[in-house]
């Protein structure tokens, strides 16, 4: 079985795996829900039975309380009889002969009471100094004092009766042989004794005890008549947990499964689960209002299972139908859901075989549809990338061919400049010689180095050669000074960033061909920043023009063209610096008293 499950879960079909997972989860959820419903129904049946029992217990409490009140009334009626009053009058002063002479009258009164009230088993009157007289309907008995001294006058019920005079005291679990030792076997059953201390009306001393006995079987008949033995046993127990009356014969006098104690109030009600003879059962208890007794019923839990057997069968039927419905619905639903995924899987296999540009036609409106759309986009993008790559390769071949064709051009240019220089030397034209040397120095880094970065020292050397050529044009009217300390000379800067700024200063700052301009380059900074400033002594610009120029440079726009130049060089330098280092670096014009001044902000890197 374990191998079968492993094989099923190891299936490469996602649909099979999803169906299995859904079925397992559904089975687990439904099994848990069924168990919960079953337990809930069983608990509901228990609660409902408890409520019915509570009403039944209240009725039984009323019946038993009514019986106790009736015995109390009869005992008072019994004591008002003239024969009983004569018997009790000064009973402590009577002799034994006088006591025996009046017993016949007492016995007739007792016999009349027992004949009229069949729930009275026996009646006894005890005299502290003479013994007892009384009996049942079938037997009468007179005890002398010595016999009762050993049994009754030393007992706890007698002392409680004397102490709590004139209350009626209820005692249980007393055998009939306690009063009549001649009773044995089946005749010797249990009694419920109701006792009270008594005296004659005109006698100030309590000198006798009246005992009304009720057979325990009569008490059990009150609640046993309507009791179905299959529904459990019912019994009455005292506060110490001793059974004093039970529907099951032979249980009286044994300990109950529940010892409630005396701390519960009258009318207290509850239940607990217990086990008896290997059977689980529910014990429901109720405290009676008389005698400190508890009425209990033991209900087998199997009875509740029988009551909800129909519900259990219905749950099984619903569970089976639900599982089948879930399986069928899951099969067709997952088949529909997985269909686009299967198509996507097939298209990906086609792509792995080299078929580019394949797409899935059916795109669902869910997360899977998002994946399919991205696949379609990727597939089409791959075709475009292949086409672009082919174009790039073709362009690369063309550029390589063009580079090979023009590879000789720099050598030709150097050789030509060198020839012109020697021709100028021959005719002793020093100005031409100096110009040719400066131009060669300018062109050398352009053709010899492909690195976009250089040291500040090389950049200043390039600028120096550039100004030499420019001064040939402007009759040495441009004065160039540098204030750069040695510590900044090895800093790396982008190539050709100063020459466009110098060209801009010359073009915008001069007023005529013979107008002299002073250009000054300074370098300052700290550990992280290098700031190069280019200042000229030209005509400068007003505040509005300066702010507009800075705004255009900040937005990456080219300055407005002028008659002297297009302004493209400034924007070109600014963009190059930002591409290299970021938006926090670049060029900016600052106000000055004379001419124009621009500051280049760069990171200080060596």
N, C-alpha and C positions, 0 to 999 in steps of 0.2 A: 504493500500500500504506500509506503514511504517513497519507493522508487517511482511509482505512478505519479504521485504529487510532484516529485522533483522533475519528472519528464514533462508534465503539464506546464509547470512554472518556467521550465527552461525553453519552452516553445518560442520560436523566433517571431511568431505572428502576434502583433500587438493586440489584435482583436480578441484572440484566445485568452491572452493574459488579462485584458480588461474585463472580459466576461467572468473569468474565474475570480478576480478580485471583487467585482461587484457582487457575485453570488456569495462569496465568503463573508463579505461585510454585511450583506443583507441577511444571511442566515444568522450571523452573530447578533445583529440588531434585533431581528424578529424573535430569536430565541430569548434574548434578554427581556424584550417587551412582553413576550408570552409568559415568562416566569414572573415578571412584575405584575402582569394582570392576574395571573393565577394566585399569587401571594396576596394581591390586593383584594381579590374576590374572597379568598379564604379569610382574610382579616375582616372584611365587611360582614361576612356571615358570622364570624365570631362576635363582632360588635353587636350585630342585630340580635343574636342569641343572648348576649349579655343583657341587652335592653329588655328582652322578653323575660329573662330570668329575674331581672330587677323588679319588674312588675309582679312576677309570681312570688318572689321573696317578700315583697311588701304585703301581698295578700296573706301569705303564710304568717308573716310577723303579726298581722292584724288578727288572724285566727288564733295563734298561740297566745297573743296578748289578751284576746277575749276569753280564752280558756282560763288564764291565770286570774283575770278579773272575776270570772264566774266562780272559781274556787274560793277566791277571797270573799265574795258575797255569801257563798254557801257556808263558809266557815263561821262568818258572823251570825248567820241565821241559825247554824247549829248551836252556837253558844247561847242563844237566847231561849233555847228550849228549857222548860221548867225542870225537867228531869236532870238536864245537864247543869243548870244553875244550882239545884239542890246537891248534886254530886260535887260541884266545885266549892260550895259554900263551906268555909272553914275546913278545907280538905287537909290542910296541914295539921289540924287538931284531931282528925278522925283516927280511930283505931283501924287495924287491919280487918276486923270483923265488920265494922261499919262500911269500910271501903268495898268489901266483897258483897255486902248486902245490897248496895246500890248499883252494882255492876250490871244486873239484869235489865234495869231500866235504861242504862246507858247503851247496852247492846241492842235493845229494841230501837232506840233512836238511830243508832249507827246503821242497823239493818234497813230501816225505812229510807235513810238517805242513799244508801248504796242501791236499793231497789229503784228509787226514783231517778237516780243519776248514774247511768251505767258506765260513764267514763271514770268514776271513782273506784279505785281498786280496793282500798282499805282505809279505815280511820282509826287513829289511836289517840288516847288521852293519857299522858304520863303525869304521875304525881311524884314530886321530888322525894317524898319520904315513904311512899307506899308501892311504887312500881308503875304498872301500866295496865290499861284495860282497852279492849277494842278488837279489831280484826277485819276480815273481808266478808263477802257474802256467804262464802262456803265455810269459813273457819273463824271461830272466836278464840281469843286467848287472853289469859290474865297472867301477867308476869309479877313476881315479887320484886322487891327493891333490889335484892342482891343480884338477880339475873340481869336487870336493866342497868345496874351500876356498872357491870362489866362491859356492856355493849353500848348503851345509848348515853347515859349520863356523863360519860367520860369523852364523848365524841365531840368533834369540832362543830357539827351542825347544831347540837344542843346548846353549846356555849354562845354561838352566834345568835341563836333564837332568843336567849335570855338577855343578851347585851343589847339587841336591837328591838326590844319590845316597844310598841305593839305591832311592828312591821311584820308582814308576811315574808318569810325567807324561803327561797327556792334552793333545794339541794338535789343534785343529780348523781347518777352512777351508784345508787344504793340498791343492793340486792334485797329481794323479798325476805331472804333468810336472816337479814339484819334485824328484822322485827319478829320473825317467827322462825326459829332454828329448826323446826320440824319440816320445813319445805326443802326439798332436794330435787335434783334432776330437772325435768322440763318445767316443773312447777315453780322453780326458783328463777324468776326473771328479774329484770331491772325495773326500778321505780323512779318516778319523779316526785320527790317529797316537798310539800308546801307546809311549812311549820310556822307557828306563831306562839309566843308566850301568852298565857291567859290566866284569868281569875274570875271569881264570882263578882257580880255587879256591886255588891256591898262589901266585898273583901278588899282591903287595901294592898294586900301582898300578892305578887305574882308567884303562884305556887304550883302551876301546871303548864303543860305544853300540849297544844293541839296539832295533830299531824294528819293531813290529807294526802293520800298517796294516789298517783295516777300511773297506770301501767305504761311503760315505755312504748309498748306496741300500739297503744292508742295514740300516743303522741306521733309516732312514725306514720300512722295511718292518715294523719292530717295532710302530709305531703306525699305519701306513697301511692295514694289512690290514683292520681293523675300522672304518675311517673312511669315512663317506658324504660324498662331495664336496659334496652339497647342504647338509650340516650345518655346513660351514665347513672352513677349512684348519688344519692342525696343523703345528707346526715347533718346532725347538730353536734357541735363540739363546744367544749368549755374553753375559757380563755387560756388554759394551760395546754390545749391541744388534745384533750381526751375526748373520744367520741362518747356521747351520752345517749344518742338516739340515732338509728340508722335504718335505711330502707333494706339494707342487706343484713340478714340475721347473722349473729355471731361477731359483728364488728363493734358492738357496744363495749366500751372499756378499753379499746385499743387506741394507740396514738393515731391522729389524723396526719395527712400529708402536709397540712398547713397549720402552723401554730400562730394564730393572729395576735395574741397578747391582749392586754386590757386597755392599752392606750388609745385604741380607736374609739371614735364617738359612736353613739347609737345611730343606726341607719347607714354606717360606713359601708362602702361597696367597692369591690375590686376583683381582680383576677390575676392569675399567674399560671405559667406552664410548668408541668411536673411530669414525672414518669412513674408508672405503676405496672408491675408485672411485665416489664419490657414494652409497654405501650405508652406513647406520648398522649398526654391529656391536658385539658385546661381545667383549673380549679377556680371556681367563682365563689366568692364569699360575701356574706352580708351579716352585719351585727344586729342581732335582735334587741328589742327594747326591754326585754325582761330576762332576768337571770344572768346577764353578762354572757349569753350564749352567741354562737355564730352558726348560721345556716350555710352549709357548703354543698356544692354540687360538682362532681367530677365528670367531665365530658371528654370522651375520647376524641382526639383530633381527627381520627379516621371518619368520624361522623360528618365533619365539615367537608372532607374530601368526597363523601357520598353525595352531600348536598350540592356540590359544585361539579359533579361528574358531568352533567350536561354541558356546563360551561367549558369544561376541559375538552370534551369531544368537539364542541364548536370551535375552540381555539385550534385544535389540531387540524380540523377541516380548513379553517381560514388560513392557517399557516401553510398548509400544503398548496392550496390554490394560489396564495400570494407568491410562493416560491416559483411555481410554474409561470405565473404571470410575469414576474420579474425576469425570469430566464428568457421568455419569448420576447418581451419588450426590449430587454438589453441586447439580445442578438440582433434584431432588426435595427434598433437605434444605433448601436455601435457600428453595424455594417454601413449605415448611411454616413455616420460621422467619419469613419476610417477611410471611406472611398477616396476623398481628395488626398489623403495621406498616401494611399497606395499609388495613386497617380503621380504624386510628387516623387515617391521612391523610384518608380519606373523611369521618370524623366532624369533623375539624378544618375541612374545606371546608364542611360543613354549618353549623358554628358561625360561620364567617366570613360566611355568608349570613344570619345572625341567628337561627338555631335554637339557642336556649339549652337547657341541660339534657340534651343528647345524651350518651350513654355507650357504651363498647365492652363488649360482653357477654363475649367470650372474653379472659381475662387469663392469659397464660402465667406460669409460676413461674420467672422470670429477670429480668435487668435491664430488658428491654423491658416485662415485666409491671409493674415498678415505675413506669415512665414512664406506662403506660396507667392504672394506679391513680391516679397523681397527676392525669392528665388528667380522669378521671372525677370526682375530688374537686374539681378546679378548675371543671369544668363545672357541677356541682351547687352549688358555692360561689357561682358567678356568679349563679345564679338566686336564692339566698338574699340576696346583696348587692343585687341589683336590688329584691327585695321590701323589704329593710331600708331601702334608699335611698328607696323610695316612701313607706315609713312615716315616715322622717325628714322628708321634704319635707312630708308631710301634717301632722306634728307642728309643723314650723317655721311652716307657714301658720297653725295654731291659735295658736301662741305670738305670732306677729306680730299676729294679730287681738286676742289678749288684751292685748298691750302697748299697742295703740292704744286699747283700751277703758279701760285704767287709766292712760293717759298723763297724765290730768288730776289724778290723786290727789295727787302731790307739791305741785302748785300750790295745790290746795285746802287741804292741810295747812298750808303756809306762811301762806296768807292767814288761816286760822282762828287760828293761833298769834299772828299779828300783831294780829288783832282783839282777842284775849284780853289781849295785852300792853297795848294802849291802854286797854282797859277797866280794867286794874289801875292804870295810871298815873292815870286819872281819879279813882279812889277812893284813890289814894296807897298802894297795897299793894306796897311795894318788894320784899318777898320773892317775891311772885308774878312781878313783872317780871323779877327776876334768874333765877328758875327757867325762865321762858319763854325768855329769851335764851340760857341755857345749853343748853336742849333744842334750840333752833334751831341752835346751833353744832354740836351732836352730829349732828343729822339732815342738816345741809348736805352733809358729805362723803359720807354714805351715798347720797344721791340725785343729787348733782351730779357725782361722779367714778366712772368705771368701772375705773380703774386699781387693781390689787390691791396695788401698792406705794406707799409714801409716805416722806417724810423722818422721821427721828426727832423733829424739831421739831414736825411736824404731829401725830404720834402722841402726843407729850406734851401738846400743846394739847387734843387730844380727851380725854385722861385728866383733864386739869384741869377741863374742863366737866363730865365725868362725876362727879367728886368734889363739885363744887358742888351738883349735884342730889342726890347721896347724902347730903350733909351736911344738906340740908333735911329729910331723913327722920330722920336720927340726931342732930338738934339740935347740929350742928357738933362732934360728938365724934370725928371722924376728922381727924387732922392729916397733911397730905401735904407731904413735902419731896422735892426733886430735887437730886441732885449729879451733874450732867452738864456736862462741859466743852464749849466751843463747837466743838472739833474733831470731836465726834461728832454734832453736830446735823444735818449734811447727809447722814449715812449713810442708805441706803435700807433700810427694814424693811417686812415685811408689815403691812398695815392691821389694826388691832383685835387686836393680840396682847397688849397690856398690860391692857386693860380686863377680860378674863376672869380674869387673875391677881389684879387688885385686887378684883374681885367675890368670888373665892375666899378672899382674905385677910379681907375683911369678914365673909363668911358663916361661915367656920370659926374666925375668931379672936376674935369678940366673945362675951361671956358674957351681956350684957343690952342693952336698947335704949340705956341711958345709959352703957355701958362705953366708955371712950375708947380709941381705937387709933391708933397712929402708923405710918404707911406711908412707907417711904423707897425711892426709885428711884435707882440709881447706874449709871453707864456707865464701863466700863474696856475695855481691849483692846490690840492691837498693830497692825502693818501689815496683817495678814491676818484678824484675828478681832475681833468686837465682842461684848462680854458685858454684858448688862443684868441687874441684880439687883433683885428686888422683895422687901423685907423688912418684916415687920409685928411689932408688939409684942403679938400675941394670945396665946392659950393654947398654940399650937405643937402638936407631936406627938412621940410617943416614937420611939426608934431603930427598933424593929420596924416600926412603921407607915410611917416615912419610907422604909426600904429596900423594903418591899412596894410603896409608891407608885412609887418609881423603877423597879422591875422591870416593873410594869404599863405605865408610860410607854415603857420601852425596847422592850417587845413590841408596842406600839401598842394596848394595851387601855385601856378607860376605867376610871378609879379607881372604887372601890366607892362607891355613893351614900350620902350622909349625910342627916341631918335638915335640914341647912342648904342642901344642893344636890346635884345629880346627879353632879358631877365631869366632865360631858361637855365643859365649856369647856376644861379643862386638856388633855385628849386631842385636842381639836379644834385647839388652838394648836400642840401638838407635831407632829401629823400635817401641818399646813399647812407648818411650817418644814421638815420632812423632805422633803416633796414638792417644795418650792422648791429646797432646797440639798443634800439628801442625808442619809444616816443618821448622819453624824458631827456634825450640828447638831441642836438641839432644846432642851428644857427639862429641868432636873434640880433636885430639892430637896437642900439641903445642911444639915448640922446647925448649929444656932445655940444660944446660951445662952438666948435668950428669943424666943418667937414662932416664926414659920416664915420661911424664906428660899428663894427659887427663883431659879435663874440661867438666863437665855436666852442660848444661844450662836449667833451669826450671823456670816456673813462680812462683813468691813468693806468695803462697796461704797458708792461715792458717785455 
